[in-house]
Amino acid sequence: MPTATADAALHVRRLAVQRMYGRSFGLDVEGLDPGVNVIAGPNGSGKTTLARAVTVLLWPEAHGWGRPLVEGTFRLGGEPWRVDVEGSRVQCQKDGVPASPPSMPPPGHRGRYHMSLRDLLAATEDSERALADAILQEAQGGYDVPGAAGALGFGEYAKGKLKETREVEEARGRVEAARSLHRDLERKERSLRRLRRERDEARAAARRRDALEQALAVVRAEQERQEAERAFNAFPEGMQALQGDEADRLDRLRADRADAVEKREEATAQRTEAEARIAESRLPADGLPDGTLDTLRTALQEWDEARTALEQAERERARAAKTEAAEWERLSGDDKEAAAQIDGPAVDAVQSLAESRLEVQGRKAALRALERRFGEADPETSPEQLRRGVEQLAEWLREPASASDGKGRGRILRYVVLAGAGTVVVGGAVLGLGGAPLGWVVAGVGAVVAVAAYFAARSTGVATETRRPDLEHRFERLDLPTPSTWSVDAVHAHLDSLLQDWTDARLEAAKAQEWARHADEADAIEDKQAELGEREGDLADRLHVDPGLSAHSLLWFVQRLGAWQEAWTEGMGAEEKMREAERQAETWREKVEALVEPYGDDHVEDISDGQAALEQLREDQQALEAAHADRENAQQRLDQATEQVERIDDEIAQLFDRLGLDDESDETVAEWCAQFDEYEAAEEALNRAERSVELERERLKEREGFEESMLGATAEELERRKEEAARQAERVDDLSDRISRIQQQVEDAKTDHDLEEALAEHQSARQALRRRGRRDLRRVVGQALADVVHERTRNQDLPAVFARADELFRHITSDRYRLDLDRAESTFRVVTDAGRGLALQELSGGTKVQLLLAVRMAFVETQEQGIQPPLVLDEALANSDDGKAAAMIEAVRTIAAEGRQVVYLTAQSDEVAKWRRQLDETDTALAVHTLSGADGESVAAGGTRETGGLRPGRPASPALPPPEERSHEALARHLDVPVWTPRNEVAALHLWYLTDDADRLCRAVEAAYRRWGQLAGLAERDALSLIDLDPSTYRRLEALARAVEHWAAAWRVGRGTPVGRAALEATDAVSDTFIDDVTALADRVGGEAARILDGLRNGAVKRFRSDKVDELEAYFRAEGHLTSETERPPEAWWRRALEAVSEDLEAGRVRRDEVEAVLRRICDRAPTLKDGSPTETKDGST
């Protein structure tokens, strides 16, 4: 079985389609996986275009889709490739370096790699025999040579004299007989040509008569324009620049000028008054020097602070003197100078001696208390001996008297030991809290015993032999009191007693140890007392203090002496502060006096005089600054008033200049403004008359009988020419009757002597004879060639194809079917797993599709000799149930696992789920790409457009009315058919407009095909059978759509692009004041620029200025909203539609009344097109 090797498999990684079929696309799919890629998207999103783009990328010279613009990357043989295709130009790069395209399979095999649901369905819609032929064709490489030879009629030809030869001879005789009558027919035809020429001239005269009538309308319009021009020119020429509000503006300007002059005079007076105040001030004209007031304020603050410091120092001196006297009284001394000389070290020595005395006394008292508590402690029995006795008794209790009661006694012993240990812990804690460190040691030993007793009692196993007698003997050797009896209760009681004794003994031993540790401190205390005695004698000599004073008396003396010395020092310091404060106060007074002296205050006695002088200077400075500010403000107002007067004078002068008037022409301006409404009315009448002249001239030029000379002719000349044309036009009916009579005579003559018919028959017979000869020659040569080709290619690659097809078919059907081949009869049969043979016609539709898919895939694999391109499947699972789909997915997975890239296209979300569900359980890579939007407008995850997203299977049919209620008008309401206008694309036209066949319309809608663009795309893919639409009906609908398209194009002539709010906001001609009103006007007239301008000129928006209308018109022309072309009349639209389908009308594919019905339906549903519906004329022409 062929497999895709790493070097031969081609894996597309990215594919971008910028142009296909001659139009732009935006398809760009990246991250394609080397395994299975599912590309999902709604119909019209670009899936088929992507599949064709793969063909363009790999076979760029063999496509037939215009000038595509495709780029893509792929990996081949482990190396990256990039291919750019633009029409016939192909650029290839291999690993970033230009290279020749890789050698792909033959272009004729490219269709084998793209299998679509449409192709598979088409192969199963014929007879069972046709399916068998299709399968054999696929198995034999896609070419059924005998079938092709039979379809071409090879090998069939007649012998002997042919029928065509006899017909040529007979036709030649009829031609000779008919020639004798030809001269008579020519003479009659010559007169007929002359009459027809005269009739044509009469008809031209009729057209010229109509054009002359229109020319008279032009003359009348021109006369009206001249009258309007004379009325307009009667007004003064200067009114052209008038806006209508000049009189009011002039009055306002005059009043504003008078007000400005008054303000100028007031400002002058205020400036003079401020200058006088500046001159009267006692301060310099520029005011006080910078910082004068701050310096004066600081000097006053310093002066005040010096006075405050003086008062504070006086209070401190009085308070210190009082304290010093009281402390000296307590000391009872008489030499203050000597007391003051006592230094700090002497006082510290006295204080240190007192503190040392107190410390020695405290240590001595504590030692006596410890001796009373621990001095007599002496245990009678050794604690170690008692501990060993406790252990012996506890061991005795743990030993069972026999194997049966060991467990119960062990529990009792555990409780006893735990109780004793608890007592020891409590006792040790009491000692520790009392200050004895040994107590905590005792408590720790008790805790250890308790834990040991607890875990010892939990040990398992019972001794088979008691050790109690040995333990009793060992206890008696300890020289301790023995239990009254060696019973469990007595031993327990004695154990409790020993535990208490052991605790007491440990406590006594701890007390003795603690006293032994402190006994040596008594000698140290005695030494310390001797040292203190020596220090007392020395201090008594230095300070004359009684050494017998107690420690507390010494401390009191030291404290009192320190207090007196501190009070004495404070008094001396306060006197020094007073002297310094007085000096500072005088200094700052002099500073203040020096500052105020230049301004009239030359004598400052106290601080109040200085503060008064500061306040006066501040007021003078403020008054001077206010005068300066008033002068500056007055000057500014004066300048502003002067500038305003000049500006107003300039505006008045400009107003008169614009109107061409002299200064002081106020009365003339008032008179012109009073006539402004009449002037505007005259101007508007002139504009309407000019537009009317232009319109009538355009209509004249559109007349078929128009001549340039008509434009300059007078009314009298036009009337004369019109009468002449009318007289000549009256001959049309007479000439037509004469021509008809002659034509009837000629036709009667041709009935018996028809040379043309004979010549045609003779020519036809000769052509038939030539075609018969060429056909027989092709049949003979073709049959010989077909025999040779079929003999050489019949069995080529058939075994490999059949084996692979059988393998895939088994896989797809889960081995419920296999494929059998009768090589002698060249027929296929399907054999079930039960051995039953089935003919092809007995297979279901889904199984037939699966069989053909297997054969196609087998052929792809067996025909490849080198590079192995990706396999593209287009909704190949659509006709399969879940089980068959799973088997087919597994078959595709097998191919992908062998190295071939697979791209699956679908518009059904349930197929995506099938691929995910089945491949997620395998090691085959799966990448899902979602297309959104019509024609692949974007490539994204989950994107949709108005057609919706992925379909869950087949599209749900809309709820249509029952067949008996499906009238054409009822369907319009039920389907909510949207209004279509010529500004829309014809692709958006609902199919309801194109057909009145309710059943055909319902079939299309049920398949989700509502608009013409969708139906055209379906026809492009040759899939009209999906909605049961035959090609002839489609061609009729296509002709009607083409008529609508050309009718809409004619309607758009002379109509610029619609005007909306965005366009109005983009121009300065429409201010924010008028934007809402002008937008509303644009909405009312359908966005037509010409009608918007007409409405503005006719006053549809109040107070909208005419110059702004002209500016808006220029903007509309520049932006394409207003064109210089003239709008075509409805008759021109209709003619354009008929011209577009003239060939279809002649061929009978469509009728004129069908075109008229389609256009009438469009106009009836679009209110703005009511005047554009086709109408019948009297003579039947339209």
Secondary structure, 3 states (H helix, E strand, C coil): CCCCCCCCEEEEEEEEEEEECCEEEEEEECCCCCCEEEEECCCCCCHHHHHHHHHHHHCCCCCCCCCCEEEEEEEECCEEEEEEEECCEEEEEECCEECCCCCCCCHHHHHHHEEEHHHHHHHHCCCHHHHHHHHHHHHCCCCCHHHHHHHCCCCCCCCCCCHHHHHHHHHHHHHHHHHCCHHHHHHHHHHHHHHHHHHHHHHHHHHHHHHHHHHHHHHHHHHHHHHHHHHHHCCCHHHHHCCCCHHHHHHHHHHHHHHHHHHHHHHHHHHHHHHHHHHHCCCCCCCCCCCHHHHHHHHHHHHHHHHHHHHHHHHHHHHHHHHHHHHHHHHCCCCHHHHHHCCHHHHHHHHHHHHHHHHHHHHHHHHHHHHHHHCCCCCCCCHHHHHHHHHHHHHHHHCCCCCCCHHHHHHHHHHHHHHHHHHHHHHHHHHHHCCCHHHHHHHHHHHHHHHHHHHHHCCCCCCCCCCHHHHHHHHHCCCCCCCCCCCHHHHHHHHHHHHHHHHHHHHHHHHHHHHHHHCCHHHHHHHHHHHHHHHHHHHHHHHCCCCCCCHHHHHHHHHHHHHHHHHHHHHHHHHHHHHHHHHHHHHHHHHHHHHHHHHCCCCCCCHHHHHHHHHHHHHHHHHHHHHHHHHHHHHHHHHHHHHHHHHHHHHHHHHHHHHCCCCCCHHHHHHHHHCHHHHHHHHHHHHHHHHHHHHHHHHHHHCCCCCCHHHHCCHHHHHHHHHHHHHHHCCHHHHHHHHHHHHHHHHHHHHHCCHHHHHHHHHHHHHHHHHHHHHHHHHHHHHHHHHHHHHHHCCCCHHHHHHHHHHHHHHHCCCCEEEEEECCCCEEEEEECCCCEECHHHCCHHHHHHHHHHHHHHHHHHHCCCCECCEEEECCCCCCCHHHHHHHHHHHHHHHHCCCCEEEEECEHHHHHHHHHHHCCCCCCEEEEEEECHHHCEECCCCCECCECCECCCCCCCCCCCHHHCCHHHHHHHCCCCCCCCCCCHHHCEHHHHCCCHHHHHHHHHCCCCEHHHHHHHHHCCCHHHHCCCHHHHHHHHHHHHHHHHHHHHHHCCCCCCCCHHHHHCCCCCCCCCHHHHHHHHHHCCCCHHHHHHHHHCCCCCCCCHHHHHHHHHHHHHHCCCCCCCCCCHHHHHHHHHHHCHHHHHHCCCCHHHHHHHHHHHHHHCHHHHHHCCCCCCCCCC
